[in-house]
Each structure stands twice: as structure tokens, then as C-alpha cells.
Amino acid sequence: MLTYHRLKSEKLPLYDYEPWQIREKTFTIRNNHHNETIFSLGNGYMGLRGTFEEDYQELTGQSTPGFYINGIYENEEIIYGEFAPKQPKYYQTMVNLMDWEKINLYIEDEKFNMLKGEIIDYERVLNIKKGYLKRTLVWESPQGKKVNLDIERIISFKHIHLGAIRYEVTPLNFSGMIRFFSELSGDVKNHHHLRNKRALSIIDKGIKDGKLFLLMKTNNSEISIGCNIENTLINLNDNSITKTDIVNKKEIKEVFEIDCKKGRSYQLEKLASFYSSKDIPKEDILYQCEQDINLILKNNGFSYLKKEQVNYLNNYWKYSDVQIEGDKSLQQAFRYNAFQILQSTGRNGETNIAAKGLSGEYYEGHYFWDTETYIIPYYIYSHPEIAKKLLSYRYKILDKARDNAQRMKLKGALFPWRTINGKEASGNFLGSTVQYHINADIAFAIYKYVKATDDKEFLYNKGAEILFETARMWLSLGHFEKLKDNKFCINEACGPDEYKPAANNNCYTNYMAKFNLQFAVEAYKELKAKKRDKLKEIKYIINLFDREVSKWEKASNNMYLPYNEKLKINPQDDSFIYKEDIDIENIPIDQLPLVNNWHPLTIWKYQVIKQADVILLMLFMGDK
């Protein structure tokens, strides 16, 4: 295992170490899939993979185009080999939406294609500090015509429904005809997970008042998504161009034909606006898309969006940046990850953070415990208003968490392990539902947020109800065990380590459950002392009585906390230290990771873990 990680760490970097940029100096098909993720853009509401503006038939199998809106999903029935009672019946998967960034360039009759002709100069730069992607290159066509291309794109942080592309062409050694084909296509599909990869139907499309428009709807979840696009040629009068509109069955195109002069630059700006029926009534979607674009056009289009992007990020980095001396790779890595977190985070209280952000389909756009455990602490100490929105999402889905608890014959609320709409989306309970610790992770994040911000209004109006309902779940999940001196025990649970999915008294789970119960009691007492009317309201809503709170306190005070006197350690659970030891250095590298190569029963019998379990607990509660 150590050899496995050492070999990975010794690989040469794909990009030079620069403090504020990721720079690709050469285009190679071999790295294309990787780069599409690295050069993705997003703003928490929507995300676009780093595919090129021009299309490539030659990249089939080497490219995964993707445009996503956070929280837009499709449902499909889960198919089980053997169905167990009370398993989830449907899963949710983030949908790959309309393809809007396509711009194909023709020089006379030659289509710009980096795999043909010759690339004389090339670089693509993700500017982390200013929030835009830029590609510049000099291309010589097979017939010898040279052009300089300068292409920028933005997904706006301030105007979250807007994306934009500025595409500049400069003929270097010729004068003649060039054409821009700017497209909006509904001919899209998901590349993974869904059985019916074409999850969207076209409801309406066309060109109206100079704008391309497209309205689509998911087939099963019935969410409507609309787009408007405005193409503008900069500093050209209408007499110097010919424009043609093309409306096909699944796509709309505007074709601009320009009689260009050598050495002169020609710019096409493409503004795109997106709304869904989760934002506004579906009948208002296209109108609102149009209004957003009109507003930006009045404010100088792409240049305005770029200026606003820089201003937004100046404020972000003011409170988020960490300067690291002596390690250029770590400096670049921190800033890149801090930028990606911002690009991935839903900030409206209605959405959250998908495991892969908005950069691709893997993990299906699902939200996990990772938000509360790893990302909310980052925001608490830099942008606490964002942390509050993320916690508000958990309050929004509290009713569905109550339903989830009932599914498991538990009281209170049990938050889903992986979800978009609040319902459990995983059909593998050994990797999902059994991880009850998500309840305590959310409670712990609420504690850290309130402790850092002193936002008692959030605690009283939203946090307390979450704490009370999660405390109820723990009391109904565990029991007082006579054979363990009447300590409160929690059996058949999984901590962060998914290689031990159904253990008794997982150390992480029990300590965190104890904290959850204790914090719920403290919140109850604080409300009773300071906000009696609010407490009365909550008690009425959830039918809570004082005697129940006393049981939470008893369970917390008597929680069984694993400790081995002989070894002087906190064992991971009741059985971990009694499992067979294994020398991980003797595991062949081609069998790693084990989860992809060994049967679960083979993994479970050994002292080998997938995620840091007790180690994470030591980070959270080292003082215990």
C-alpha cells in the first residue's frame, strides 16, 4: 500500500506549479478526459465541463461533454437482484442538460480542428484568482491558412443563471470568408448510471427576437429547464455580415458569415441564461432567461460579466486565501481546491455540494456527509453565510429525513446517506443507510457553526429541531445492554470506514452519537431558559415531552465508549482488533483499491480500513 501511494506521488505533474493558474501547454488526446474535469467551470448553481467549443467526432470515447444544474435530477426505479423489504425504490441522478457552448469555426470550407492541420502555438489557462478559462492558439489549416484564436469563457458567480463565451479570430496570412456556427442543442444524454441515457424531452425550441431558445423537461422527475442564447458580433455593422438561422429537430444554429481582412480581429460573444421549474414557475422560465440576457447586454455583455467575476473573487480570496511558503505545489493545490469548492457549492439553501461537484456525472450529483464533515468547517471560518445556507438545506429536507427514519422503524429523523431531493438514493444499504453517523455529523456541524458565529437565531429556528429529531433517532437505534454494565450500545452500524459496514459499537459512531444527544439536551435547556415560546412551538410541532429529553441525557451519560485496557487504545469497534492481521505491503498493486477487486466478505475479515475512522474521531474529539 505504501508502495502504491509512493508510485502515485512520484508521477511528474501535468501542469507547472503556478500560484494562481492551471496551465495546459500542449493538447493531447491522452489527457483530454482528465483535463475536461480540471478545466471545468461552475458557480454552485450550474457547472460546465472543460470541453472545447468546437466539436470532435475523433474524440468519441475520449470526451464526456457535460452541463449540469445543481439539484436537477432524473428518477429511475432501482433494480435489485434480491429485493429486501423497505429498501429505497427509486434513485436520483444529476442530468446532463442542453449543449450550449458549441461554436464551430470555418475558414472558407475548412473546419477548425486541432487534430488536423498544425497547432503552431497553444495554451489553455484556468485563472483561479479571476475565475475564467482562456484558450489561445495559432492554427494552420491543411491548406495553409493561419489564424490566431483567443477564446474565453465564464460561469458567473454573481449572476448565477448566466454563462458566457468570447470567441476572437484573427486571420494572420489571408483575407477571405470565415463563418461562425453557434449552436444550442437538445441532442444530449447522460453518459453514466441512467438506464435511459436520454433523460430529457424537448418541449419548445426556436429563435425569437434574435435569441435562440430551448425548453426541455426530464422524463420522470418532470423538471423543466429552459435556456436563451444571444450571439453578438462585436464592432461589426450589419452590412459586413450575413446571418442565417437554422432550426432542426433537436438543435438551433445561428450562422455568421464574414468577409474578413488579414490582421483584423473578429469577436463573437455568446451569452446564455438558464432557469428551471425549481427556481420559478415553468411558464416563466423562457421569459426570465430573456430578461437576464437583456440586462447583461445593457451593461456591456461579456466585459461586464468578467469585471463582476473579478470583483466577486477578490472578496472571496480576501477571506479564503492561505499563503504557503516553501511548497509551490501545495500553494497551487490549495487555491485550486478552494476554487473548486466555491464552484461546487449550492448557496441558496435549496441545494448542497455534490461529491464530484458540478464537474461530471460520477457520484450522480449526490450530496453526502462530506459537506458537513469536510466543507462546512472551511466556510465557517471564511464565509459563514455559506455554511448557514448549507445547513439550511438539511432543515429543508428534515421531513424526508423523518420519513427515512420511519422506513427503518426508527423515531425522529434519519438523514439519507446519498441524495439530491432528500430521499435516500442508494440501494446498497451496507454502504449507505448503515452509516447512521451522518445524523451526528450534521449535529456536529451545527455546533461548530453556532459556536463560531454565535448565530443563536439559526439554532433556535432551525438547528434545535434538527438536534431533537436526530437525538430521537439515536435513542430508538441503541439500547441499554445488561452485559455491558447497562451502557447504551449501538449495534449494526458503520463508521466512516466502509470496509466494516455492520459492527457493534463503532467508536466513531458512539462518541458522535453521545455528542449529538448531549448537544440536543443543551439546546433544549437553553431554549427553555431563553426562548420558552419557541420551545413550546417546537414541542407542539414534533410532539416532544420533557421525559423524552431526560432519556436523551441518560443515554448520553451512559454511552458505551470502546476502550481496550490491555492495548490502551480506542478500538474501531467491538470486533476490529480481533480480526486477522494483514501485511498490506504484500497485496499486489494491481489488486488495489480492494473495493474494486476483492469480495466484501474477504475484505471484512481483515484489519484493513477504507476510510480513516478512529483517526477522524481523534481529530474531532482529541480532548476526549
Secondary structure, DSSP 8 states (H G I E B T S, - for coil): -HHHHHHHHTS--SS---SSEEEE-S--GGGHHHHHHHT-EE-SSEEE----SS--GGGTTT----EEETT-EEEEE---SS--TT---EEEEE----B---EEEEETTEE--TTSSEEEEEEEEEETTTTEEEEEEEEE-TTS-EEEEEEEEEE-SSSTTEEEEEEEEEESS--EEEEEEEEEE-----SSS-SSS--EEEEEEEEETTEEEEEEEETTT--EEEEEEEEEEET--GGGEEEEEEE-SSEEEEEEEEEE-TT--EEEEEEEEEEETTTS-GGGHHHHHHHHHHHHHHTTHHHHHHHHHHHHHHHHHHHH----SS-HHHHHHHHHHHHHHHHH---SSS---BTTTTS-SGGGG-B-THIIIIIHHHHHTT-HHHHHHHHHHHHHTHHHHHHHHHHTT-SS----SSBSSSS---S-GGGTTT-TTHHHHHHHHHHHHHHHH--HHHIIIIIHHHHHHHHHHHHHH-EEEGGGTTEEE--SB--S-TTS-SBSS-HHHHHHHHHHHHHHHHHHHHHHHH-HHHHHHHHHHHT--HHHHHHHHHHHHTB----BTTTTB--SSSSGGGSB---GGGS-GGG-SGGGTS-HHHHHTBS--SS-SHHHHHHHHTT-
